[in-house]
Amino acid sequence: MNLRELYDKRRGQFWGDILPYLGYVIQSGVAVVTLFLLIAFAAWYTAFLQHIPQELPIRWIMLVILLPLVINSSVRTYLRPADTVFLLPQESRMHIYFRKGWTAGVVYKIIGLGIVLLILWPLYIRSDTSPKTLLATFLVLAALKLLASYGSWREQLMVSRTAAGAYRLLRWAVSALGIAAWLWHPSGRSLIFIALLGLAYGFALRFPVRHLVAWERLIAIERRQAGRVMLVLSWFVNVPQREQRVHARKWLSGWGKGIPWGKDEAYRYLLVKSFARSDILGILVRVGLLGVLLVWLTRDDWASAAVYWMGLLIIGLQLSALRKLHPESFWLHIYPLPEGTRRSSENKLIFQVQLFWAVLLWLPLIPSVPGTPDRTLLTLAGGIALVLLSRWNAVRKNRRTDEDDE
């Protein structure tokens, strides 16, 4: 069996299933919105470069932005449950199959890392007192990226999940120390430190016991990655639902206990519990925290209002995936839910969560209220109006759907 051809075939099949939906995504206006965002960001960034605040913590900004990009090391394997039977005889040769996916994933991510570095570079060289050269910085980041990708792959093969979790923390620490050493210290000493750190990390990765191929774990990871792609597409068009990842999150187990017990609130209770354990919540938190940071960085300019409103739009788009959580649930057909409660529960939860983020995203602007009350209060008013408009639009669509069904 030619394992390289098998990998290419499966990758082609996956993207062959995805590409027909991309036309609907473009028709939805996402291309126009993306172009508008790029133009708005370019205008704001150009203005920001001309009026850079004194003592801007550029090294910390570089570390916060670049570290996740260095750490992110997912690999598409396109494995399927039946492979535990049909590909098991090829287990000793599966490195041929995985090598292509690992190499392609690393190359694409290094290219993305380079693009982000180019965007940050004008700000870096204007703010840092002793900036490094662009080529040297890129090579250091690429080397750290290769090291992190290698460590991530070894973690997935480890027999002990406790060991894998510990090595995941170690990977974060090694990458953070490597980037910080390069940004804060002279080039010669930092390169020696990074080289020694990389050798020690690579040596440490040899100790944990590993599977030759962690079949079940890799299949589960592949299922989640494919599910995320379908989740993004579901924002724009109806797509076949994939299995969703469920997170335990025991610290959120009490969320929803205050919901009244009754048929009218049954679906709302299910939705809250599902939301608390879904990937949507994790994505929402990351997007929201990034929005808080950007609003804080632009708090002295009207650009903060644009960032604030755009952040709310993105959060609303993420929340729309809640309508796809239980499209064909068996229990929703068995349990006698009152008519209309499902859509009303979805609209109510989305409205509440988006309103919460409308307030949270605005908190970095509170210190600016005494100096520029008109701008800060108008920003908040516009955000609340945007949330109300989103709810009104959802209710209107529901009514139109009901009329079409009749």
C-alpha positions as CSV (number, residue, x, y, z in Angstrom):
1,M,0.0,0.0,0.0
2,N,1.3,3.4,-1.0
3,L,0.7,5.4,2.2
4,R,1.7,8.8,0.6
5,E,-1.0,8.3,-2.1
6,L,-3.5,7.3,0.6
7,Y,-2.8,10.6,2.5
8,D,-3.2,12.7,-0.7
9,K,-6.4,10.9,-1.6
10,R,-8.0,11.5,1.8
11,R,-6.9,15.1,1.9
12,G,-8.5,15.5,-1.6
13,Q,-11.7,13.9,-0.5
14,F,-12.0,16.1,2.6
15,W,-11.5,19.3,0.7
16,G,-13.7,18.0,-2.1
17,D,-16.5,17.9,0.5
18,I,-15.6,21.4,1.8
19,L,-15.1,23.4,-1.5
20,P,-18.8,23.3,-2.6
21,Y,-19.7,25.2,0.5
22,L,-17.2,28.0,0.0
23,G,-19.3,29.5,-2.7
24,Y,-22.1,30.0,-0.3
25,V,-19.7,31.5,2.2
26,I,-18.5,34.1,-0.3
27,Q,-22.1,34.9,-1.3
28,S,-23.0,35.5,2.3
29,G,-20.9,38.7,2.2
30,V,-18.0,37.4,4.2
31,A,-15.5,38.4,1.5
32,V,-16.8,42.0,1.5
33,V,-16.7,42.2,5.3
34,T,-13.2,40.7,5.3
35,L,-12.0,43.3,2.8
36,F,-13.6,46.1,4.9
37,L,-11.9,44.8,8.0
38,L,-8.5,44.7,6.3
39,I,-8.9,48.3,5.0
40,A,-10.1,49.5,8.4
41,F,-7.2,47.8,10.2
42,A,-4.7,49.2,7.7
43,A,-6.0,52.7,8.3
44,W,-6.0,52.3,12.0
45,Y,-2.5,50.7,12.1
46,T,-1.0,53.4,9.9
47,A,-2.4,56.1,12.2
48,F,-1.2,54.2,15.3
49,L,2.3,54.0,13.9
50,Q,2.4,57.8,13.5
51,H,1.4,58.4,17.1
52,I,3.0,55.5,19.1
53,P,2.5,56.0,22.8
54,Q,5.7,56.4,24.8
55,E,6.9,53.4,26.8
56,L,4.7,51.1,24.8
57,P,5.4,47.5,26.1
58,I,6.3,46.3,22.6
59,R,8.3,43.3,23.8
60,W,5.4,42.0,25.9
61,I,3.0,42.7,23.0
62,M,5.3,40.7,20.7
63,L,5.5,37.8,23.2
64,V,1.7,37.7,23.8
65,I,0.9,37.7,20.0
66,L,3.7,35.4,18.8
67,L,3.7,32.8,21.5
68,P,0.3,31.2,20.6
69,L,1.3,31.2,16.9
70,V,4.5,29.3,17.8
71,I,2.7,26.9,20.1
72,N,-0.2,26.0,17.7
73,S,0.9,22.8,16.2
74,S,-2.1,20.8,15.0
75,V,-1.6,18.2,12.3
76,R,-4.3,16.9,10.0
77,T,-4.1,13.1,9.7
78,Y,-7.4,12.3,8.1
79,L,-7.6,9.1,10.0
80,R,-10.9,7.2,10.2
81,P,-12.2,4.7,12.8
82,A,-11.9,1.8,10.4
83,D,-8.1,2.4,10.2
84,T,-7.6,0.6,13.5
85,V,-8.4,-2.5,11.5
86,F,-7.4,-2.0,7.9
87,L,-4.2,0.1,8.5
88,L,-3.0,-1.7,11.6
89,P,-0.8,-4.1,9.6
90,Q,1.0,-1.0,8.3
91,E,1.6,0.4,11.8
92,S,5.4,0.2,11.5
93,R,5.3,2.2,8.2
94,M,2.8,4.8,9.3
95,H,5.5,7.4,9.7
96,I,5.5,7.7,5.9
97,Y,1.8,8.6,6.1
98,F,2.2,11.1,8.9
99,R,5.3,12.8,7.6
100,K,3.6,14.6,4.8
101,G,0.8,15.9,7.0
102,W,3.3,17.1,9.7
103,T,5.5,18.8,7.1
104,A,2.7,20.5,5.3
105,G,1.1,21.7,8.6
106,V,4.4,23.2,9.9
107,V,5.2,24.9,6.6
108,Y,1.7,26.6,6.4
109,K,2.0,27.7,10.0
110,I,5.5,29.1,9.6
111,I,4.2,31.1,6.6
112,G,1.4,32.5,8.8
113,L,3.9,33.3,11.6
114,G,6.0,35.2,9.1
115,I,3.0,37.2,7.9
116,V,2.1,38.2,11.4
117,L,5.7,39.1,12.1
118,L,5.8,41.4,9.1
119,I,2.7,43.2,10.3
120,L,4.2,43.7,13.8
121,W,7.6,44.7,12.5
122,P,7.0,48.4,11.8
123,L,5.6,48.8,15.3
124,Y,8.5,46.8,16.8
125,I,11.4,48.8,15.2
126,R,9.7,52.1,16.1
127,S,9.1,51.2,19.7
128,D,12.1,49.0,20.8
129,T,15.3,50.7,21.9
130,S,17.5,47.9,20.5
131,P,15.5,45.9,17.9
132,K,16.8,42.7,16.4
133,T,17.0,42.2,12.6
134,L,13.9,40.8,10.8
135,L,15.6,37.8,9.2
136,A,17.2,36.7,12.4
137,T,14.0,37.1,14.3
138,F,12.1,35.0,11.7
139,L,14.7,32.3,11.8
140,V,14.5,32.1,15.6
141,L,10.7,31.9,15.6
142,A,10.8,29.3,12.8
143,A,13.2,27.2,14.8
144,L,11.0,27.4,17.9
145,K,8.0,26.6,15.8
146,L,9.7,23.4,14.5
147,L,10.7,22.5,18.1
148,A,7.1,23.1,19.4
149,S,5.6,21.1,16.5
150,Y,7.9,18.2,17.2
151,G,7.1,18.3,20.9
152,S,3.3,18.4,20.2
153,W,3.5,15.3,18.0
154,R,5.4,13.4,20.6
155,E,2.8,14.4,23.2
156,Q,0.1,12.9,21.2
157,L,1.9,9.5,21.1
158,M,2.5,9.4,24.8
159,V,0.9,6.5,26.7
160,S,0.2,8.5,29.9
161,R,-2.1,11.4,29.5
162,T,-0.8,12.9,32.7
163,A,2.7,12.9,31.2
164,A,1.3,14.5,28.0
165,G,-0.3,17.2,30.0
166,A,2.9,17.9,31.9
167,Y,4.9,18.1,28.6
168,R,2.3,20.4,27.1
169,L,3.0,22.9,29.9
170,L,6.7,22.3,29.4
171,R,6.3,23.1,25.7
172,W,4.6,26.4,26.5
173,A,7.4,27.3,29.0
174,V,10.2,26.4,26.5
175,S,8.6,28.5,23.8
176,A,7.9,31.4,26.0
177,L,11.4,31.4,27.4
178,G,12.9,31.1,23.9
179,I,10.9,34.1,22.6
180,A,11.5,36.2,25.7
181,A,15.3,35.5,25.6
182,W,15.5,36.7,22.0
183,L,13.4,39.8,22.6
184,W,15.0,40.9,25.9
185,H,18.7,39.8,25.7
186,P,21.6,40.3,23.3
187,S,21.6,38.1,20.2
188,G,24.6,36.0,21.0
189,R,23.6,35.1,24.6
190,S,20.0,34.5,23.6
191,L,21.0,32.1,20.8
192,I,23.2,30.1,23.1
193,F,20.4,30.0,25.7
194,I,17.8,28.9,23.1
195,A,20.1,26.2,21.7
196,L,20.7,24.7,25.2
197,L,17.0,25.0,26.0
198,G,16.1,23.2,22.8
199,L,18.6,20.4,23.4
200,A,17.4,19.9,26.9
201,Y,13.7,19.9,25.8
202,G,14.5,17.4,23.0
203,F,16.3,15.2,25.4
204,A,13.5,15.3,27.9
205,L,11.0,14.2,25.1
206,R,12.8,10.9,24.8
207,F,11.8,9.6,28.3
208,P,8.0,9.1,28.3
209,V,6.7,5.8,27.0
210,R,5.0,6.2,23.6
211,H,2.7,4.3,21.3
212,L,4.0,3.6,17.8
213,V,0.7,5.0,16.6
214,A,-1.9,6.3,19.1
215,W,-4.8,5.3,16.8
216,E,-7.8,6.2,19.0
217,R,-6.3,9.5,20.1
218,L,-5.3,10.6,16.6
219,I,-8.7,9.6,15.2
220,A,-10.4,11.6,18.0
221,I,-8.2,14.7,17.3
222,E,-8.9,14.4,13.5
223,R,-12.7,14.2,14.2
224,R,-12.5,17.4,16.3
225,Q,-10.5,19.3,13.7
226,A,-13.0,18.3,11.0
227,G,-15.8,19.3,13.3
228,R,-14.3,22.8,13.7
229,V,-14.2,23.3,10.0
230,M,-17.9,22.3,9.7
231,L,-18.7,24.6,12.6
232,V,-17.3,27.6,10.8
233,L,-19.1,26.7,7.6
234,S,-22.4,26.3,9.6
235,W,-22.3,30.0,10.3
236,F,-23.1,30.6,6.6
237,V,-24.8,27.5,5.3
238,N,-26.4,24.3,6.5
239,V,-23.8,21.6,6.5
240,P,-23.7,18.0,7.6
241,Q,-23.1,17.9,11.4
242,R,-20.0,16.3,12.7
243,E,-19.4,15.0,16.2
244,Q,-18.9,17.8,18.6
245,R,-16.2,17.8,21.3
246,V,-17.5,17.8,24.9
247,H,-15.5,19.4,27.7
248,A,-16.1,18.5,31.3
249,R,-15.7,22.0,32.8
250,K,-16.8,21.0,36.3
251,W,-16.4,24.6,37.5
252,L,-19.4,25.5,35.3
253,S,-21.6,22.6,36.5
254,G,-23.7,25.0,38.5
255,W,-24.6,27.2,35.5
256,G,-28.2,26.8,34.6
257,K,-29.4,25.6,38.1
258,G,-31.4,28.8,38.5
259,I,-33.6,28.1,35.4
260,P,-37.2,27.4,36.4
261,W,-38.3,23.7,36.2
262,G,-40.9,23.4,33.5
263,K,-41.6,22.5,29.8
264,D,-41.2,26.1,28.7
265,E,-37.6,26.2,30.0
266,A,-36.5,22.7,29.2
267,Y,-34.7,23.5,26.0
268,R,-33.1,26.5,27.5
269,Y,-31.6,24.3,30.3
270,L,-30.3,21.9,27.7
271,L,-28.8,24.7,25.7
272,V,-27.1,26.3,28.6
273,K,-25.5,23.0,29.7
274,S,-24.5,22.2,26.1
275,F,-23.0,25.7,25.7
276,A,-21.0,25.4,28.9
277,R,-19.3,22.1,27.6
278,S,-18.9,23.0,23.9
279,D,-16.0,24.3,21.8
280,I,-18.1,27.5,21.2
281,L,-17.5,28.7,24.8
282,G,-13.7,28.3,24.5
283,I,-13.6,30.1,21.1
284,L,-15.8,32.9,22.6
285,V,-13.6,33.4,25.6
286,R,-10.4,33.7,23.4
287,V,-12.1,36.1,20.9
288,G,-13.5,38.2,23.8
289,L,-10.2,38.5,25.7
290,L,-8.5,39.5,22.5
291,G,-11.2,42.1,22.0
292,V,-10.7,43.4,25.5
293,L,-6.9,43.7,24.9
294,L,-7.4,45.5,21.5
295,V,-10.0,47.9,23.0
296,W,-7.6,48.7,25.8
297,L,-4.7,49.4,23.4
298,T,-6.9,51.8,21.3
299,R,-8.7,53.4,24.3
300,D,-7.5,56.9,23.5
301,D,-8.9,57.0,20.0
302,W,-12.1,56.5,18.0
303,A,-10.5,53.3,16.7
304,S,-11.6,51.8,20.1
305,A,-15.2,52.2,19.1
306,A,-14.6,50.4,15.8
307,V,-12.7,47.6,17.5
308,Y,-15.5,47.3,20.1
309,W,-18.3,47.1,17.6
310,M,-16.4,44.7,15.4
311,G,-15.7,42.5,18.4
312,L,-19.4,42.3,19.2
313,L,-20.2,41.4,15.6
314,I,-17.6,38.5,15.7
315,I,-19.0,37.4,19.1
316,G,-22.5,37.4,17.6
317,L,-21.3,35.3,14.7
318,Q,-19.8,32.8,17.1
319,L,-23.0,32.6,19.1
320,S,-25.0,31.8,16.0
321,A,-23.5,28.4,16.2
322,L,-25.7,27.7,19.2
323,R,-28.6,27.2,16.8
324,K,-26.7,24.2,15.4
325,L,-25.9,22.4,18.7
326,H,-28.9,20.0,18.5
327,P,-30.2,20.0,14.9
328,E,-31.5,16.4,15.0
329,S,-31.5,15.4,18.7
330,F,-33.5,12.3,19.3
331,W,-34.7,13.5,22.7
332,L,-36.1,16.7,21.3
333,H,-38.6,14.6,19.2
334,I,-39.5,12.4,22.2
335,Y,-39.8,15.1,24.9
336,P,-43.0,17.2,24.3
337,L,-41.5,20.7,24.0
338,P,-44.0,23.5,23.6
339,E,-44.1,25.0,20.1
340,G,-41.7,27.9,19.6
341,T,-39.7,27.4,22.9
342,R,-36.7,26.1,21.1
343,R,-36.1,29.3,19.0
344,S,-37.1,31.6,21.8
345,S,-34.6,29.9,24.1
346,E,-31.9,30.2,21.5
347,N,-32.6,33.9,21.0
348,K,-32.8,34.6,24.7
349,L,-29.4,32.9,25.5
350,I,-27.6,34.5,22.6
351,F,-29.0,37.9,23.6
352,Q,-27.9,37.5,27.2
353,V,-24.4,36.3,26.4
354,Q,-23.8,39.0,23.7
355,L,-25.1,41.7,26.1
356,F,-22.7,40.4,28.8
357,W,-19.8,40.7,26.3
358,A,-21.0,44.2,25.3
359,V,-20.5,45.3,28.9
360,L,-17.2,43.4,29.4
361,L,-15.6,44.7,26.2
362,W,-16.5,48.2,27.3
363,L,-14.8,48.0,30.7
364,P,-11.3,49.1,29.4
365,L,-12.9,52.4,28.4
366,I,-14.3,53.3,31.8
367,P,-11.1,55.3,32.8
368,S,-11.7,57.5,29.6
369,V,-15.3,58.5,30.6
370,P,-14.3,61.7,32.5
371,G,-12.0,62.9,29.7
372,T,-14.1,61.9,26.7
373,P,-17.6,61.0,27.9
374,D,-19.2,61.5,24.5
375,R,-17.0,59.0,22.7
376,T,-17.0,56.3,25.4
377,L,-20.8,56.5,26.2
378,L,-21.6,56.6,22.4
379,T,-19.5,53.4,22.0
380,L,-21.4,51.6,24.7
381,A,-24.8,52.8,23.3
382,G,-23.8,51.6,19.8
383,G,-22.8,48.2,21.2
384,I,-26.1,47.8,23.1
385,A,-28.0,48.9,19.9
386,L,-26.1,46.3,17.9
387,V,-27.1,43.6,20.4
388,L,-30.7,44.7,20.3
389,L,-30.6,44.8,16.5
390,S,-29.2,41.3,16.3
391,R,-32.0,40.0,18.5
392,W,-34.7,41.8,16.5
393,N,-33.2,40.3,13.3
394,A,-33.2,36.8,14.7
395,V,-36.9,37.1,15.8
396,R,-37.8,38.5,12.4
397,K,-36.2,35.5,10.7
398,N,-38.0,33.1,13.0
399,R,-41.3,34.6,12.1
400,R,-40.6,34.4,8.4
401,T,-39.6,30.8,8.8
402,D,-42.8,30.0,10.6
403,E,-44.9,31.7,7.9
404,D,-43.1,29.8,5.2
405,D,-43.8,26.5,7.1
406,E,-47.5,27.3,7.2
